Amino acid sequence: KHAQAADLLPLGRALGVPAPSASPATPPGSRAGWGTILGEAFQGERMVETIARELAVLASESLLKALGARLAAGAARDGGEVRKLYLRYT
């Protein structure tokens, strides 16, 4: 999700969308518990959803608006699934 958000950032900047604040990821080489891993996954989904929603609102072309809406819906769905997993394992 961080890679997807990074792919969308240049387009967001071109449209004047401020970059969302990212939560710090687990340091490389350290072992995180499931709660941390799922929490980071959920934050990643929220970041992609935020950028995509802004794209859908600010884009002037109908294809970009549709793409942003589709990305936002997918990220919201995925975020909901991650949330369910988190609740199941906590």
Summary of the structure (lengths in Angstrom):
residues: 90
radius of gyration: 14.3
end to end distance: 22.6
largest distance: 43.9
contacts: 238
relative contact order: 0.17
helix: 73%
strand: 0%
